[in-house]
Amino acid sequence: MRELWSTGWVHNRMRMVCASFLVKNLLLPWQWGLKHYWDAQLDADLESDALGWQYCSGCLAGAFYYLRTAFSMQHLCSWRSTFV
């Protein structure tokens, strides 16, 4: 979230992990996450972002629980594992 607010951009995988955490673990409505990201992203796209948040919340077919793979793919986003 700090990277999102400071740079206006976050890697797509981290967006999916964050969306999954907010919706599945914190039980927040996906619309709240969409609004938060819409206010902070420089590359915001309403159609793409709305479908992504619905996908993470389980509203679409074939939804995947991204949080379980967050630590297994941390090496892709943070080489020294300091980010995650």
C-alpha positions, 0 to 999 in steps of 0.5 A: 500500500505504501508503494501504491500511494507513493508511486501510483503503481503496484505490480499486478501480482501484488495487486492480486495478493492485496485484493485477495487478502482484503476480500477473503481475510478482512471480509471487506466488500470488493467495491471498497478495494476498487475505490481505494485503488481507483483513487491511488493508481496512475494506470487505473482502468475501471473495466479491468480493475472491476473485473479483477476485484470481482475475480479475487472476491470469487464472483467470477468463474475460476476464481483463485485464492492468491494469498496462499501463494504470496510468500511462494512468489515473493522472490519475484517482487522482492529479491531480498524478501524485504518487501513482503 
